[in-house]
Amino acid sequence: MKRFFIAALIALPSFAFSQTAQHLKASEQFAEASGVKASFDGVVDAMLGTQISAVPEQYREKFKQVMTAFMGKYFTYEVLKPRILKMYTDEFTEAELNELTKFYSSPTGKKYASKMTSLTEKGMDMGRKVIEEHKPELESMMKEAFKQ
């Protein structure tokens, strides 16, 4: 019996590692099937576009150059891939990731994935418009909240 427990303790780390590797593989398959990998650059470009539009006109080109260089160095799918895959394995079981991959491999899932960047951009644009439409009220609320 003692030998069984010792063997189990020796085998446990390799079994746990094997599950982790499979879980990460399921996460990677999900990232590919769902379009996360393919749409990553588009989402980053949309975020960058939002940031650039908030910068005064005379600084935009330089800002864009700096941010593009920075993002290219630290914010690409390949650089962030280990963190992205871990993020999904932290939130979803291996079985759930396999189910999600199955959905995103379906025609409806593929359609949704292909529209993800566009939907994100439209959502960001909608948010900007709502804020702009109600900017005087927001400014008034901010002045009231930060009154000295």
C-alpha positions in Angstrom: 0.0 0.0 0.0 2.8 2.4 0.9 4.4 1.7 -2.5 1.1 2.5 -4.3 1.0 6.0 -2.6 4.6 6.7 -3.4 4.0 5.7 -7.1 0.9 7.9 -7.1 2.8 10.8 -5.7 5.6 10.4 -8.3 3.1 10.1 -11.2 0.8 12.9 -10.1 3.0 15.8 -11.3 3.4 14.3 -14.7 -0.3 13.6 -14.9 -1.1 17.2 -13.8 1.3 18.5 -16.4 -0.3 16.4 -19.1 -3.7 17.8 -18.3 -2.3 21.3 -18.4 -0.7 20.7 -21.7 -4.0 19.3 -23.1 -5.9 22.2 -21.6 -3.6 24.7 -23.2 -3.9 22.9 -26.5 -7.7 23.1 -26.2 -7.3 26.8 -25.5 -5.1 27.2 -28.6 -7.6 25.4 -30.8 -10.4 27.6 -29.4 -8.3 30.8 -30.1 -7.9 29.7 -33.7 -11.4 28.5 -34.3 -13.0 31.5 -32.7 -11.0 34.0 -34.7 -9.2 35.5 -31.7 -5.9 34.8 -33.4 -7.0 36.0 -36.8 -8.8 39.1 -35.5 -6.3 40.1 -32.9 -4.5 42.7 -35.1 -7.8 44.2 -36.2 -8.9 44.7 -32.6 -5.5 46.2 -31.7 -5.8 48.6 -34.7 -9.3 49.6 -33.6 -8.1 50.3 -30.1 -5.1 52.3 -31.5 -7.5 54.2 -33.8 -9.6 55.2 -30.7 -6.5 56.4 -28.9 -5.1 58.3 -31.9 -8.4 60.1 -32.4 -8.2 61.4 -28.8 -4.8 63.0 -29.3 -4.6 66.6 -30.6 -4.2 66.8 -34.4 -0.6 68.2 -34.3 0.7 65.2 -32.3 -1.3 62.4 -33.9 1.3 61.2 -36.5 4.1 61.0 -33.9 1.8 59.4 -31.4 0.8 56.8 -34.1 4.4 56.1 -34.9 5.4 55.5 -31.3 2.3 53.5 -30.4 2.6 51.3 -33.6 6.3 50.6 -32.7 5.4 49.8 -29.1 2.4 47.7 -29.9 4.4 45.8 -32.5 7.0 44.9 -29.9 4.7 44.0 -27.0 1.1 43.6 -28.1 1.0 41.1 -30.9 -0.8 37.8 -30.8 2.4 35.8 -30.9 3.9 37.8 -28.0 0.8 37.6 -25.9 -0.2 34.0 -26.9 0.9 32.3 -23.7 -1.0 34.8 -21.6 -4.1 34.6 -23.9 -4.2 30.9 -23.7 -3.8 30.9 -20.0 -6.6 33.4 -19.7 -8.9 31.0 -21.5 -7.7 28.0 -19.5 -8.3 30.0 -16.3 -11.9 30.7 -17.3 -13.0 27.5 -19.1 -12.5 23.8 -18.5 -10.9 21.8 -21.2 -14.3 20.3 -22.1 -15.8 23.8 -22.3 -13.0 24.9 -24.6 -13.6 21.9 -26.8 -17.4 22.7 -27.0 -16.6 26.3 -27.9 -14.2 25.2 -30.6 -16.9 23.0 -32.0 -19.3 25.9 -32.1 -16.8 28.3 -33.7 -16.0 25.6 -36.3 -19.7 25.5 -37.3 -21.0 27.9 -40.1 -22.7 30.1 -37.5 -19.6 30.2 -35.3 -17.4 31.1 -38.3 -19.8 33.9 -39.3 -19.8 35.3 -35.8 -16.0 35.1 -35.7 -15.6 36.8 -39.0 -17.8 39.7 -37.8 -16.1 40.0 -34.3 -13.7 42.9 -35.3 -16.4 44.8 -37.1 -18.8 44.4 -34.2 -16.2 45.5 -31.7 -15.5 48.6 -33.8 -19.2 49.4 -34.2 -19.6 49.0 -30.4 -16.7 51.3 -29.7 -18.1 53.8 -32.2 -21.6 53.6 -30.7 -20.1 54.3 -27.2 -18.2 57.3 -28.5 -21.4 58.7 -30.2 -23.4 58.3 -27.0 -20.8 60.1 -24.9 -20.6 62.8 -27.5 -24.4 63.2 -27.7 -24.5 63.7 -23.9 -21.1 65.4 -23.4 -22.6 68.6 -21.7 -24.4 66.5 -19.2 -21.3 64.4 -18.5 -19.2 67.5 -18.1 -21.7 69.0 -15.7 -21.8 65.8 -13.7 -17.9 65.7 -13.5 -17.8 69.4 -12.4 -20.3 68.6 -9.7 -18.5 65.5 -8.5 -15.1 67.2 -8.4 -16.3 70.4 -6.8 -13.8 71.6 -4.2 
